[in-house]
C-alpha cells in the first residue's frame, strides 16, 4: 500500500480592497467599519487626522480620498508609507 501525504493547498497572500485608496492591499491590518474597509495606511491617516482634531467621519475621509480632496490628510501620510 502506498502512503501519499495529503496535498497542502498553497494560496497567494489574502488581499482586500481599500475603500479609501481604492487599491488591493494585504488583508492583515485592515480596519473594518460598519460600511468601509480601510488598509493599514489609510486607517492610520484617518486616525492621525482625528487625533489632530479634525472633525471628520470615516465616510468623509473615504469620499475625500476617492475624489482627490484629501490634501488635509496628505501631511500625515507620506507616499512611501502608503505603498507598503
PDB file of N, CA, C and O in Angstrom:
ATOM      1  N   UNK A   1       0.838  -1.166   0.000  1.00  0.00           N
ATOM      2  CA  UNK A   1       0.000   0.000   0.000  1.00  0.00           C
ATOM      3  C   UNK A   1       0.895   1.246   0.000  1.00  0.00           C
ATOM      4  O   UNK A   1       1.839   1.337   0.785  1.00  0.00           O
ATOM      5  N   UNK A   2       0.596   2.194  -0.876  1.00  0.00           N
ATOM      6  CA  UNK A   2       1.346   3.441  -0.965  1.00  0.00           C
ATOM      7  C   UNK A   2       0.720   4.485  -0.053  1.00  0.00           C
ATOM      8  O   UNK A   2      -0.500   4.642   0.014  1.00  0.00           O
ATOM      9  N   UNK A   3       1.576   5.174   0.627  1.00  0.00           N
ATOM     10  CA  UNK A   3       1.097   6.227   1.510  1.00  0.00           C
ATOM     11  C   UNK A   3       1.409   7.578   0.888  1.00  0.00           C
ATOM     12  O   UNK A   3       2.574   7.945   0.734  1.00  0.00           O
ATOM     13  N   UNK A   4       0.384   8.302   0.538  1.00  0.00           N
ATOM     14  CA  UNK A   4       0.560   9.637  -0.045  1.00  0.00           C
ATOM     15  C   UNK A   4       0.252  10.684   1.014  1.00  0.00           C
ATOM     16  O   UNK A   4      -0.814  10.649   1.630  1.00  0.00           O
ATOM     17  N   UNK A   5       1.177  11.618   1.232  1.00  0.00           N
ATOM     18  CA  UNK A   5       0.863  12.689   2.185  1.00  0.00           C
ATOM     19  C   UNK A   5      -0.258  13.553   1.616  1.00  0.00           C
ATOM     20  O   UNK A   5      -0.373  13.696   0.399  1.00  0.00           O
ATOM     21  N   UNK A   6      -1.070  14.119   2.473  1.00  0.00           N
ATOM     22  CA  UNK A   6      -2.157  14.965   1.969  1.00  0.00           C
ATOM     23  C   UNK A   6      -1.599  16.204   1.283  1.00  0.00           C
ATOM     24  O   UNK A   6      -0.595  16.780   1.704  1.00  0.00           O
ATOM     25  N   UNK A   7      -2.272  16.584   0.232  1.00  0.00           N
ATOM     26  CA  UNK A   7      -1.849  17.780  -0.504  1.00  0.00           C
ATOM     27  C   UNK A   7      -2.110  19.016   0.357  1.00  0.00           C
ATOM     28  O   UNK A   7      -3.178  19.169   0.950  1.00  0.00           O
ATOM     29  N   UNK A   8      -1.138  19.861   0.406  1.00  0.00           N
ATOM     30  CA  UNK A   8      -1.275  21.107   1.163  1.00  0.00           C
ATOM     31  C   UNK A   8      -1.545  22.216   0.159  1.00  0.00           C
ATOM     32  O   UNK A   8      -0.683  22.548  -0.654  1.00  0.00           O
ATOM     33  N   UNK A   9      -2.739  22.786   0.217  1.00  0.00           N
ATOM     34  CA  UNK A   9      -3.037  23.853  -0.739  1.00  0.00           C
ATOM     35  C   UNK A   9      -2.180  25.087  -0.468  1.00  0.00           C
ATOM     36  O   UNK A   9      -1.958  25.467   0.682  1.00  0.00           O
ATOM     37  N   UNK A  10      -1.718  25.685  -1.516  1.00  0.00           N
ATOM     38  CA  UNK A  10      -0.963  26.937  -1.368  1.00  0.00           C
ATOM     39  C   UNK A  10      -1.839  28.068  -1.884  1.00  0.00           C
ATOM     40  O   UNK A  10      -2.535  27.931  -2.890  1.00  0.00           O
ATOM     41  N   UNK A  11      -1.790  29.158  -1.193  1.00  0.00           N
ATOM     42  CA  UNK A  11      -2.574  30.328  -1.573  1.00  0.00           C
ATOM     43  C   UNK A  11      -1.686  31.545  -1.632  1.00  0.00           C
ATOM     44  O   UNK A  11      -0.696  31.666  -0.911  1.00  0.00           O
ATOM     45  N   UNK A  12      -2.072  32.437  -2.512  1.00  0.00           N
ATOM     46  CA  UNK A  12      -1.412  33.743  -2.532  1.00  0.00           C
ATOM     47  C   UNK A  12      -1.859  34.483  -1.277  1.00  0.00           C
ATOM     48  O   UNK A  12      -2.939  34.205  -0.755  1.00  0.00           O
ATOM     49  N   UNK A  13      -1.061  35.410  -0.786  1.00  0.00           N
ATOM     50  CA  UNK A  13      -1.485  36.175   0.394  1.00  0.00           C
ATOM     51  C   UNK A  13      -2.855  36.810   0.142  1.00  0.00           C
ATOM     52  O   UNK A  13      -3.125  37.341  -0.935  1.00  0.00           O
ATOM     53  N   UNK A  14      -3.691  36.741   1.143  1.00  0.00           N
ATOM     54  CA  UNK A  14      -5.026  37.324   1.011  1.00  0.00           C
ATOM     55  C   UNK A  14      -4.938  38.836   0.908  1.00  0.00           C
ATOM     56  O   UNK A  14      -4.173  39.488   1.618  1.00  0.00           O
ATOM     57  N   UNK A  15      -5.735  39.367   0.011  1.00  0.00           N
ATOM     58  CA  UNK A  15      -5.754  40.809  -0.187  1.00  0.00           C
ATOM     59  C   UNK A  15      -7.195  41.277  -0.104  1.00  0.00           C
ATOM     60  O   UNK A  15      -8.134  40.532  -0.384  1.00  0.00           O
ATOM     61  N   UNK A  16      -7.338  42.526   0.287  1.00  0.00           N
ATOM     62  CA  UNK A  16      -8.651  43.148   0.348  1.00  0.00           C
ATOM     63  C   UNK A  16      -8.587  44.475  -0.379  1.00  0.00           C
ATOM     64  O   UNK A  16      -7.508  45.016  -0.620  1.00  0.00           O
ATOM     65  N   UNK A  17      -9.739  44.985  -0.721  1.00  0.00           N
ATOM     66  CA  UNK A  17      -9.842  46.239  -1.449  1.00  0.00           C
ATOM     67  C   UNK A  17     -10.119  47.360  -0.455  1.00  0.00           C
ATOM     68  O   UNK A  17     -11.093  47.309   0.295  1.00  0.00           O
ATOM     69  N   UNK A  18      -9.258  48.369  -0.455  1.00  0.00           N
ATOM     70  CA  UNK A  18      -9.420  49.516   0.440  1.00  0.00           C
ATOM     71  C   UNK A  18     -10.420  50.490  -0.181  1.00  0.00           C
ATOM     72  O   UNK A  18     -10.276  50.897  -1.334  1.00  0.00           O
ATOM     73  N   UNK A  19     -11.430  50.853   0.598  1.00  0.00           N
ATOM     74  CA  UNK A  19     -12.439  51.786   0.099  1.00  0.00           C
ATOM     75  C   UNK A  19     -11.901  53.202  -0.052  1.00  0.00           C
ATOM     76  O   UNK A  19     -12.429  53.968  -0.858  1.00  0.00           O
ATOM     77  N   UNK A  20     -10.883  53.568   0.689  1.00  0.00           N
ATOM     78  CA  UNK A  20     -10.348  54.930   0.612  1.00  0.00           C
ATOM     79  C   UNK A  20      -9.397  55.098  -0.569  1.00  0.00           C
ATOM     80  O   UNK A  20      -9.633  55.940  -1.436  1.00  0.00           O
ATOM     81  N   UNK A  21      -8.336  54.314  -0.614  1.00  0.00           N
ATOM     82  CA  UNK A  21      -7.354  54.474  -1.703  1.00  0.00           C
ATOM     83  C   UNK A  21      -7.721  53.663  -2.941  1.00  0.00           C
ATOM     84  O   UNK A  21      -7.084  53.804  -3.986  1.00  0.00           O
ATOM     85  N   UNK A  22      -8.734  52.821  -2.833  1.00  0.00           N
ATOM     86  CA  UNK A  22      -9.248  52.020  -3.934  1.00  0.00           C
ATOM     87  C   UNK A  22      -8.178  51.138  -4.574  1.00  0.00           C
ATOM     88  O   UNK A  22      -8.080  51.031  -5.796  1.00  0.00           O
ATOM     89  N   UNK A  23      -7.383  50.514  -3.712  1.00  0.00           N
ATOM     90  CA  UNK A  23      -6.341  49.610  -4.193  1.00  0.00           C
ATOM     91  C   UNK A  23      -6.396  48.318  -3.401  1.00  0.00           C
ATOM     92  O   UNK A  23      -6.766  48.318  -2.227  1.00  0.00           O
ATOM     93  N   UNK A  24      -6.027  47.215  -4.042  1.00  0.00           N
ATOM     94  CA  UNK A  24      -5.935  45.969  -3.276  1.00  0.00           C
ATOM     95  C   UNK A  24      -4.721  46.030  -2.361  1.00  0.00           C
ATOM     96  O   UNK A  24      -3.636  46.430  -2.784  1.00  0.00           O
ATOM     97  N   UNK A  25      -4.904  45.639  -1.129  1.00  0.00           N
ATOM     98  CA  UNK A  25      -3.840  45.689  -0.120  1.00  0.00           C
ATOM     99  C   UNK A  25      -3.830  44.378   0.649  1.00  0.00           C
ATOM    100  O   UNK A  25      -4.830  43.660   0.658  1.00  0.00           O
ATOM    101  N   UNK A  26      -2.705  44.052   1.300  1.00  0.00           N
ATOM    102  CA  UNK A  26      -2.685  42.855   2.151  1.00  0.00           C
ATOM    103  C   UNK A  26      -3.787  42.950   3.209  1.00  0.00           C
ATOM    104  O   UNK A  26      -4.004  44.005   3.805  1.00  0.00           O
ATOM    105  N   UNK A  27      -4.464  41.847   3.426  1.00  0.00           N
ATOM    106  CA  UNK A  27      -5.604  41.831   4.340  1.00  0.00           C
ATOM    107  C   UNK A  27      -5.197  42.062   5.796  1.00  0.00           C
ATOM    108  O   UNK A  27      -5.991  42.568   6.590  1.00  0.00           O
ATOM    109  N   UNK A  28      -3.981  41.699   6.142  1.00  0.00           N
ATOM    110  CA  UNK A  28      -3.524  41.876   7.520  1.00  0.00           C
ATOM    111  C   UNK A  28      -3.501  43.362   7.858  1.00  0.00           C
ATOM    112  O   UNK A  28      -2.918  44.164   7.129  1.00  0.00           O
ATOM    113  N   UNK A  29      -4.122  43.711   8.941  1.00  0.00           N
ATOM    114  CA  UNK A  29      -4.121  45.096   9.395  1.00  0.00           C
ATOM    115  C   UNK A  29      -5.290  45.924   8.908  1.00  0.00           C
ATOM    116  O   UNK A  29      -5.412  47.088   9.289  1.00  0.00           O
ATOM    117  N   UNK A  30      -6.153  45.361   8.078  1.00  0.00           N
ATOM    118  CA  UNK A  30      -7.312  46.116   7.612  1.00  0.00           C
ATOM    119  C   UNK A  30      -8.208  46.478   8.786  1.00  0.00           C
ATOM    120  O   UNK A  30      -8.353  45.712   9.739  1.00  0.00           O
ATOM    121  N   UNK A  31      -8.799  47.650   8.697  1.00  0.00           N
ATOM    122  CA  UNK A  31      -9.774  48.086   9.696  1.00  0.00           C
ATOM    123  C   UNK A  31     -11.124  48.086   9.006  1.00  0.00           C
ATOM    124  O   UNK A  31     -11.300  48.706   7.957  1.00  0.00           O
ATOM    125  N   UNK A  32     -12.065  47.392   9.597  1.00  0.00           N
ATOM    126  CA  UNK A  32     -13.395  47.325   9.019  1.00  0.00           C
ATOM    127  C   UNK A  32     -14.363  48.101   9.900  1.00  0.00           C
ATOM    128  O   UNK A  32     -14.498  47.835  11.095  1.00  0.00           O
ATOM    129  N   UNK A  33     -15.032  49.068   9.281  1.00  0.00           N
ATOM    130  CA  UNK A  33     -16.077  49.799   9.975  1.00  0.00           C
ATOM    131  C   UNK A  33     -17.408  49.206   9.531  1.00  0.00           C
ATOM    132  O   UNK A  33     -17.429  48.205   8.815  1.00  0.00           O
ATOM    133  N   UNK A  34     -18.494  49.799   9.937  1.00  0.00           N
ATOM    134  CA  UNK A  34     -19.787  49.258   9.533  1.00  0.00           C
ATOM    135  C   UNK A  34     -19.923  49.199   8.018  1.00  0.00           C
ATOM    136  O   UNK A  34     -20.510  48.258   7.483  1.00  0.00           O
ATOM    137  N   UNK A  35     -19.388  50.193   7.328  1.00  0.00           N
ATOM    138  CA  UNK A  35     -19.596  50.288   5.888  1.00  0.00           C
ATOM    139  C   UNK A  35     -18.304  50.221   5.075  1.00  0.00           C
ATOM    140  O   UNK A  35     -18.335  49.808   3.915  1.00  0.00           O
ATOM    141  N   UNK A  36     -17.190  50.611   5.645  1.00  0.00           N
ATOM    142  CA  UNK A  36     -15.951  50.760   4.879  1.00  0.00           C
ATOM    143  C   UNK A  36     -14.851  49.851   5.397  1.00  0.00           C
ATOM    144  O   UNK A  36     -14.778  49.539   6.585  1.00  0.00           O
ATOM    145  N   UNK A  37     -13.990  49.430   4.460  1.00  0.00           N
ATOM    146  CA  UNK A  37     -12.764  48.692   4.783  1.00  0.00           C
ATOM    147  C   UNK A  37     -11.591  49.604   4.457  1.00  0.00           C
ATOM    148  O   UNK A  37     -11.494  50.113   3.340  1.00  0.00           O
ATOM    149  N   UNK A  38     -10.695  49.816   5.424  1.00  0.00           N
ATOM    150  CA  UNK A  38      -9.535  50.681   5.210  1.00  0.00           C
ATOM    151  C   UNK A  38      -8.252  49.879   5.386  1.00  0.00           C
ATOM    152  O   UNK A  38      -8.123  49.092   6.324  1.00  0.00           O
ATOM    153  N   UNK A  39      -7.307  50.085   4.477  1.00  0.00           N
ATOM    154  CA  UNK A  39      -5.998  49.447   4.615  1.00  0.00           C
ATOM    155  C   UNK A  39      -5.263  50.084   5.793  1.00  0.00           C
ATOM    156  O   UNK A  39      -5.710  51.092   6.340  1.00  0.00           O
ATOM    157  N   UNK A  40      -4.167  49.505   6.166  1.00  0.00           N
ATOM    158  CA  UNK A  40      -3.413  49.986   7.315  1.00  0.00           C
ATOM    159  C   UNK A  40      -3.008  51.453   7.151  1.00  0.00           C
ATOM    160  O   UNK A  40      -3.138  52.244   8.085  1.00  0.00           O
ATOM    161  N   UNK A  41      -2.519  51.808   5.970  1.00  0.00           N
ATOM    162  CA  UNK A  41      -2.057  53.183   5.745  1.00  0.00           C
ATOM    163  C   UNK A  41      -3.212  54.180   5.823  1.00  0.00           C
ATOM    164  O   UNK A  41      -3.079  55.234   6.444  1.00  0.00           O
ATOM    165  N   UNK A  42      -4.335  53.854   5.201  1.00  0.00           N
ATOM    166  CA  UNK A  42      -5.485  54.768   5.238  1.00  0.00           C
ATOM    167  C   UNK A  42      -6.074  54.848   6.636  1.00  0.00           C
ATOM    168  O   UNK A  42      -6.460  55.927   7.085  1.00  0.00           O
ATOM    169  N   UNK A  43      -6.148  53.726   7.322  1.00  0.00           N
ATOM    170  CA  UNK A  43      -6.660  53.733   8.694  1.00  0.00           C
ATOM    171  C   UNK A  43      -5.764  54.579   9.591  1.00  0.00           C
ATOM    172  O   UNK A  43      -6.257  55.300  10.458  1.00  0.00           O
ATOM    173  N   UNK A  44      -4.451  54.494   9.388  1.00  0.00           N
ATOM    174  CA  UNK A  44      -3.516  55.305  10.169  1.00  0.00           C
ATOM    175  C   UNK A  44      -3.696  56.788   9.868  1.00  0.00           C
ATOM    176  O   UNK A  44      -3.677  57.615  10.779  1.00  0.00           O
ATOM    177  N   UNK A  45      -3.872  57.129   8.586  1.00  0.00           N
ATOM    178  CA  UNK A  45      -4.073  58.530   8.216  1.00  0.00           C
ATOM    179  C   UNK A  45      -5.375  59.067   8.810  1.00  0.00           C
ATOM    180  O   UNK A  45      -5.421  60.199   9.290  1.00  0.00           O
ATOM    181  N   UNK A  46      -6.423  58.258   8.775  1.00  0.00           N
ATOM    182  CA  UNK A  46      -7.711  58.679   9.359  1.00  0.00           C
ATOM    183  C   UNK A  46      -7.573  58.885  10.870  1.00  0.00           C
ATOM    184  O   UNK A  46      -8.053  59.879  11.415  1.00  0.00           O
ATOM    185  N   UNK A  47      -6.920  57.948  11.530  1.00  0.00           N
ATOM    186  CA  UNK A  47      -6.725  58.059  12.974  1.00  0.00           C
ATOM    187  C   UNK A  47      -5.885  59.287  13.321  1.00  0.00           C
ATOM    188  O   UNK A  47      -6.194  59.997  14.278  1.00  0.00           O
ATOM    189  N   UNK A  48      -4.837  59.540  12.557  1.00  0.00           N
ATOM    190  CA  UNK A  48      -3.986  60.708  12.800  1.00  0.00           C
ATOM    191  C   UNK A  48      -4.782  62.001  12.623  1.00  0.00           C
ATOM    192  O   UNK A  48      -4.619  62.947  13.394  1.00  0.00           O
ATOM    193  N   UNK A  49      -5.642  62.035  11.606  1.00  0.00           N
ATOM    194  CA  UNK A  49      -6.462  63.228  11.377  1.00  0.00           C
ATOM    195  C   UNK A  49      -7.405  63.464  12.549  1.00  0.00           C
ATOM    196  O   UNK A  49      -7.578  64.595  13.002  1.00  0.00           O
ATOM    197  N   UNK A  50      -8.008  62.393  13.031  1.00  0.00           N
ATOM    198  CA  UNK A  50      -8.917  62.528  14.190  1.00  0.00           C
ATOM    199  C   UNK A  50      -8.142  62.951  15.439  1.00  0.00           C
ATOM    200  O   UNK A  50      -8.599  63.799  16.205  1.00  0.00           O
ATOM    201  N   UNK A  51      -6.973  62.354  15.634  1.00  0.00           N
ATOM    202  CA  UNK A  51      -6.152  62.704  16.803  1.00  0.00           C
ATOM    203  C   UNK A  51      -5.675  64.152  16.750  1.00  0.00           C
ATOM    204  O   UNK A  51      -5.475  64.786  17.786  1.00  0.00           O
ATOM    205  N   UNK A  52      -5.495  64.673  15.530  1.00  0.00           N
ATOM    206  CA  UNK A  52      -5.049  66.053  15.367  1.00  0.00           C
ATOM    207  C   UNK A  52      -6.203  67.049  15.516  1.00  0.00           C
ATOM    208  O   UNK A  52      -6.003  68.262  15.439  1.00  0.00           O
ATOM    209  N   UNK A  53      -7.406  66.523  15.730  1.00  0.00           N
ATOM    210  CA  UNK A  53      -8.535  67.411  15.972  1.00  0.00           C
ATOM    211  C   UNK A  53      -9.443  67.654  14.783  1.00  0.00           C
ATOM    212  O   UNK A  53     -10.407  68.410  14.902  1.00  0.00           O
ATOM    213  N   UNK A  54      -9.172  67.044  13.645  1.00  0.00           N
ATOM    214  CA  UNK A  54     -10.069  67.216  12.507  1.00  0.00           C
ATOM    215  C   UNK A  54     -11.380  66.497  12.793  1.00  0.00           C
ATOM    216  O   UNK A  54     -11.390  65.324  13.165  1.00  0.00           O
ATOM    217  N   UNK A  55     -12.466  67.202  12.618  1.00  0.00           N
ATOM    218  CA  UNK A  55     -13.785  66.606  12.818  1.00  0.00           C
ATOM    219  C   UNK A  55     -14.224  66.010  11.488  1.00  0.00           C
ATOM    220  O   UNK A  55     -14.883  66.674  10.687  1.00  0.00           O
ATOM    221  N   UNK A  56     -13.857  64.761  11.260  1.00  0.00           N
ATOM    222  CA  UNK A  56     -14.164  64.096  10.001  1.00  0.00           C
ATOM    223  C   UNK A  56     -14.656  62.683  10.296  1.00  0.00           C
ATOM    224  O   UNK A  56     -14.101  61.981  11.142  1.00  0.00           O
ATOM    225  N   UNK A  57     -15.691  62.283   9.593  1.00  0.00           N
ATOM    226  CA  UNK A  57     -16.188  60.916   9.739  1.00  0.00           C
ATOM    227  C   UNK A  57     -15.408  60.016   8.798  1.00  0.00           C
ATOM    228  O   UNK A  57     -14.745  60.497   7.879  1.00  0.00           O
ATOM    229  N   UNK A  58     -15.484  58.721   9.021  1.00  0.00           N
ATOM    230  CA  UNK A  58     -14.799  57.788   8.129  1.00  0.00           C
ATOM    231  C   UNK A  58     -15.383  57.893   6.722  1.00  0.00           C
ATOM    232  O   UNK A  58     -14.653  57.747   5.741  1.00  0.00           O
ATOM    233  N   UNK A  59     -16.680  58.142   6.611  1.00  0.00           N
ATOM    234  CA  UNK A  59     -17.296  58.324   5.297  1.00  0.00           C
ATOM    235  C   UNK A  59     -16.747  59.532   4.566  1.00  0.00           C
ATOM    236  O   UNK A  59     -16.496  59.467   3.363  1.00  0.00           O
ATOM    237  N   UNK A  60     -16.558  60.632   5.276  1.00  0.00           N
ATOM    238  CA  UNK A  60     -15.984  61.839   4.662  1.00  0.00           C
ATOM    239  C   UNK A  60     -14.534  61.588   4.262  1.00  0.00           C
ATOM    240  O   UNK A  60     -14.102  62.038   3.200  1.00  0.00           O
ATOM    241  N   UNK A  61     -13.785  60.882   5.089  1.00  0.00           N
ATOM    242  CA  UNK A  61     -12.405  60.543   4.768  1.00  0.00           C
ATOM    243  C   UNK A  61     -12.336  59.718   3.480  1.00  0.00           C
ATOM    244  O   UNK A  61     -11.518  59.995   2.603  1.00  0.00           O
ATOM    245  N   UNK A  62     -13.191  58.714   3.374  1.00  0.00           N
ATOM    246  CA  UNK A  62     -13.223  57.864   2.175  1.00  0.00           C
ATOM    247  C   UNK A  62     -13.604  58.692   0.958  1.00  0.00           C
ATOM    248  O   UNK A  62     -12.980  58.560  -0.095  1.00  0.00           O
ATOM    249  N   UNK A  63     -14.621  59.549   1.083  1.00  0.00           N
ATOM    250  CA  UNK A  63     -15.040  60.389  -0.034  1.00  0.00           C
ATOM    251  C   UNK A  63     -13.911  61.312  -0.491  1.00  0.00           C
ATOM    252  O   UNK A  63     -13.657  61.452  -1.687  1.00  0.00           O
ATOM    253  N   UNK A  64     -13.237  61.939   0.475  1.00  0.00           N
ATOM    254  CA  UNK A  64     -12.123  62.823   0.141  1.00  0.00           C
ATOM    255  C   UNK A  64     -11.018  62.063  -0.581  1.00  0.00           C
ATOM    256  O   UNK A  64     -10.460  62.558  -1.560  1.00  0.00           O
ATOM    257  N   UNK A  65     -10.703  60.870  -0.106  1.00  0.00           N
ATOM    258  CA  UNK A  65      -9.653  60.074  -0.737  1.00  0.00           C
ATOM    259  C   UNK A  65     -10.053  59.670  -2.158  1.00  0.00           C
ATOM    260  O   UNK A  65      -9.218  59.695  -3.062  1.00  0.00           O
ATOM    261  N   UNK A  66     -11.287  59.307  -2.361  1.00  0.00           N
ATOM    262  CA  UNK A  66     -11.764  58.870  -3.679  1.00  0.00           C
ATOM    263  C   UNK A  66     -11.782  59.985  -4.704  1.00  0.00           C
ATOM    264  O   UNK A  66     -11.463  59.762  -5.872  1.00  0.00           O
ATOM    265  N   UNK A  67     -12.151  61.180  -4.281  1.00  0.00           N
ATOM    266  CA  UNK A  67     -12.336  62.275  -5.221  1.00  0.00           C
ATOM    267  C   UNK A  67     -11.187  63.272  -5.220  1.00  0.00           C
ATOM    268  O   UNK A  67     -11.336  64.396  -5.698  1.00  0.00           O
ATOM    269  N   UNK A  68     -10.039  62.862  -4.682  1.00  0.00           N
ATOM    270  CA  UNK A  68      -8.840  63.689  -4.761  1.00  0.00           C
ATOM    271  C   UNK A  68      -8.867  64.932  -3.903  1.00  0.00           C
ATOM    272  O   UNK A  68      -8.165  65.901  -4.192  1.00  0.00           O
ATOM    273  N   UNK A  69      -9.662  64.921  -2.858  1.00  0.00           N
ATOM    274  CA  UNK A  69      -9.746  66.081  -1.980  1.00  0.00           C
ATOM    275  C   UNK A  69      -9.131  65.780  -0.621  1.00  0.00           C
ATOM    276  O   UNK A  69      -9.581  66.296   0.402  1.00  0.00           O
ATOM    277  N   UNK A  70      -8.111  64.951  -0.616  1.00  0.00           N
ATOM    278  CA  UNK A  70      -7.523  64.503   0.644  1.00  0.00           C
ATOM    279  C   UNK A  70      -6.284  65.302   1.034  1.00  0.00           C
ATOM    280  O   UNK A  70      -5.437  64.803   1.774  1.00  0.00           O
ATOM    281  N   UNK A  71      -6.169  66.525   0.549  1.00  0.00           N
ATOM    282  CA  UNK A  71      -4.993  67.340   0.848  1.00  0.00           C
ATOM    283  C   UNK A  71      -4.787  67.533   2.353  1.00  0.00           C
ATOM    284  O   UNK A  71      -3.649  67.581   2.820  1.00  0.00           O
ATOM    285  N   UNK A  72      -5.858  67.640   3.098  1.00  0.00           N
ATOM    286  CA  UNK A  72      -5.702  67.876   4.535  1.00  0.00           C
ATOM    287  C   UNK A  72      -5.142  66.670   5.270  1.00  0.00           C
ATOM    288  O   UNK A  72      -4.709  66.798   6.415  1.00  0.00           O
ATOM    289  N   UNK A  73      -5.141  65.500   4.638  1.00  0.00           N
ATOM    290  CA  UNK A  73      -4.571  64.303   5.259  1.00  0.00           C
ATOM    291  C   UNK A  73      -3.160  64.025   4.764  1.00  0.00           C
ATOM    292  O   UNK A  73      -2.420  63.265   5.389  1.00  0.00           O
ATOM    293  N   UNK A  74      -2.784  64.632   3.648  1.00  0.00           N
ATOM    294  CA  UNK A  74      -1.523  64.311   2.986  1.00  0.00           C
ATOM    295  C   UNK A  74      -0.299  64.558   3.869  1.00  0.00           C
ATOM    296  O   UNK A  74       0.672  63.806   3.779  1.00  0.00           O
ATOM    297  N   UNK A  75      -0.314  65.559   4.697  1.00  0.00           N
ATOM    298  CA  UNK A  75       0.819  65.839   5.573  1.00  0.00           C
ATOM    299  C   UNK A  75       1.019  64.742   6.609  1.00  0.00           C
ATOM    300  O   UNK A  75       2.112  64.596   7.156  1.00  0.00           O
ATOM    301  N   UNK A  76      -0.009  63.985   6.878  1.00  0.00           N
ATOM    302  CA  UNK A  76       0.053  62.942   7.892  1.00  0.00           C
ATOM    303  C   UNK A  76       0.464  61.588   7.319  1.00  0.00           C
ATOM    304  O   UNK A  76       0.646  60.632   8.073  1.00  0.00           O
ATOM    305  N   UNK A  77       0.612  61.492   5.996  1.00  0.00           N
ATOM    306  CA  UNK A  77       0.920  60.212   5.373  1.00  0.00           C
ATOM    307  C   UNK A  77       1.850  60.440   4.191  1.00  0.00           C
ATOM    308  O   UNK A  77       1.466  61.083   3.214  1.00  0.00           O
ATOM    309  N   UNK A  78       3.055  59.926   4.271  1.00  0.00           N
ATOM    310  CA  UNK A  78       3.976  60.075   3.155  1.00  0.00           C
ATOM    311  C   UNK A  78       3.658  59.022   2.104  1.00  0.00           C
ATOM    312  O   UNK A  78       3.105  57.977   2.449  1.00  0.00           O
ATOM    313  N   UNK A  79       3.986  59.254   0.827  1.00  0.00           N
ATOM    314  CA  UNK A  79       3.706  58.272  -0.229  1.00  0.00           C
ATOM    315  C   UNK A  79       4.404  56.943   0.013  1.00  0.00           C
ATOM    316  O   UNK A  79       3.863  55.895  -0.340  1.00  0.00           O
ATOM    317  N   UNK A  80       5.594  56.960   0.606  1.00  0.00           N
ATOM    318  CA  UNK A  80       6.314  55.709   0.871  1.00  0.00           C
ATOM    319  C   UNK A  80       5.555  54.824   1.839  1.00  0.00           C
ATOM    320  O   UNK A  80       5.533  53.604   1.675  1.00  0.00           O
ATOM    321  N   UNK A  81       4.935  55.419   2.841  1.00  0.00           N
ATOM    322  CA  UNK A  81       4.171  54.645   3.818  1.00  0.00           C
ATOM    323  C   UNK A  81       2.963  53.972   3.168  1.00  0.00           C
ATOM    324  O   UNK A  81       2.594  52.856   3.533  1.00  0.00           O
ATOM    325  N   UNK A  82       2.354  54.655   2.210  1.00  0.00           N
ATOM    326  CA  UNK A  82       1.136  54.148   1.619  1.00  0.00           C
ATOM    327  C   UNK A  82       1.389  53.024   0.625  1.00  0.00           C
ATOM    328  O   UNK A  82       0.502  52.199   0.403  1.00  0.00           O
ATOM    329  N   UNK A  83       2.550  52.967   0.032  1.00  0.00           N
ATOM    330  CA  UNK A  83       2.823  51.932  -0.960  1.00  0.00           C
ATOM    331  C   UNK A  83       3.270  50.627  -0.343  1.00  0.00           C
ATOM    332  O   UNK A  83       3.493  49.662  -1.074  1.00  0.00           O
ATOM    333  N   UNK A  84       3.409  50.550   0.964  1.00  0.00           N
ATOM    334  CA  UNK A  84       3.876  49.365   1.645  1.00  0.00           C
ATOM    335  C   UNK A  84       2.886  48.342   1.694  1.00  0.00           C
ATOM    336  O   UNK A  84       3.134  47.269   2.244  1.00  0.00           O
TER     337      UNK A  84
END
